């Protein structure tokens, strides 16, 4: 049973924007901490952004000021708004659902390619 479904990836030019979406089951969305990771070719998966306690958010230093994570509770959806994209942002982006530091669920991933 698919628990997390991402969408919104694609090809974008450097400096462009994309918005990724992740729809979760209601149970997961209400219990788990949602976030976004990415994995570039030949590299390890890394945190991009996630919700922390009390509605606060954490961002990787490399995306601060350019990416914004948000959520729509009525739609069980988490978004990642990405602006001023750079070629090094090319990766497969994954939605995650975690309890503390342990990720329990991953989405299937959506590919983002930043290239002219």
C-alpha positions in Angstrom: 0.0 0.0 0.0 1.5 3.3 -1.1 1.7 5.7 1.8 3.5 8.7 0.4 3.2 10.0 -3.2 5.4 12.7 -4.6 4.8 14.8 -7.7 6.1 18.0 -9.3 9.6 17.1 -10.4 10.9 17.9 -13.9 13.4 19.8 -15.9 14.1 23.4 -14.9 16.7 26.0 -15.9 19.2 27.3 -13.4 17.5 30.1 -11.4 14.1 28.6 -11.9 11.5 27.4 -9.5 9.6 24.2 -8.9 7.1 23.1 -6.3 7.1 19.5 -5.1 4.0 17.9 -3.5 3.7 14.9 -1.3 0.3 13.4 -0.4 0.3 11.2 2.6 -2.3 8.9 4.2 -4.3 10.7 6.9 -2.8 8.5 9.6 0.8 9.1 8.6 0.2 12.8 8.1 -1.2 13.2 11.6 1.3 11.1 13.5 4.7 11.3 11.7 7.1 14.2 11.2 7.1 15.0 7.5 10.2 16.1 5.5 12.1 16.1 2.2 15.4 14.5 1.3 17.3 14.3 -1.9 19.8 12.0 -3.5 22.1 13.2 -6.2 23.8 10.8 -8.6 26.7 9.0 -6.8 25.9 10.7 -3.5 24.2 9.7 -0.3 20.7 10.8 0.5 20.6 14.0 2.4 18.1 16.1 4.4 16.7 19.0 2.5 14.0 20.3 4.9 11.6 18.9 7.5 9.2 19.9 10.1 10.4 19.7 13.7 8.6 20.1 17.0 5.9 22.8 17.5 5.7 23.5 13.8 9.2 24.7 13.4 11.3 23.7 10.4 14.8 22.7 9.7 16.7 23.3 6.4 20.0 22.1 5.0 22.4 25.0 4.8 22.6 24.7 1.1 18.9 25.5 0.6 18.3 28.0 3.3 16.6 31.1 1.9 15.7 29.4 -1.3 13.5 26.5 -0.4 10.4 26.5 1.8 8.6 23.5 3.2 4.9 23.9 4.0 1.9 21.8 4.7 -1.9 21.7 4.0 -3.4 19.7 6.8 -6.8 19.6 5.0 -5.2 17.9 2.1 -2.7 15.7 4.0 0.0 17.3 1.7 3.5 18.6 2.3 5.1 20.9 -0.2 8.6 21.9 -1.1 8.8 25.2 -2.9 12.2 25.5 -4.5 13.4 28.8 -6.0 16.7 30.0 -7.4 17.5 26.4 -8.3 21.1 25.5 -9.0 22.6 22.6 -11.1 23.7 21.0 -7.9 20.1 20.7 -7.0 19.7 17.9 -9.6 18.6 14.9 -7.6 15.7 12.6 -6.9 13.7 14.2 -4.1 12.0 12.0 -1.6 9.2 12.7 0.8 9.7 11.2 4.3 7.7 10.4 7.4 9.6 10.0 10.6 9.3 9.4 14.3 12.1 11.2 15.9 15.3 10.4 14.0 13.9 7.3 12.4 12.3 7.5 9.0 9.5 5.0 8.8 8.2 5.7 5.3 9.7 7.0 2.0 7.9 8.1 -1.1 8.9 6.7 -4.5 10.9 9.9 -5.3 10.5 12.6 -8.0 13.3 13.6 -10.2 14.5 17.2 -10.5 16.9 18.2 -13.1 18.4 21.7 -13.1 20.0 22.3 -16.4 20.1 24.8 -19.3 
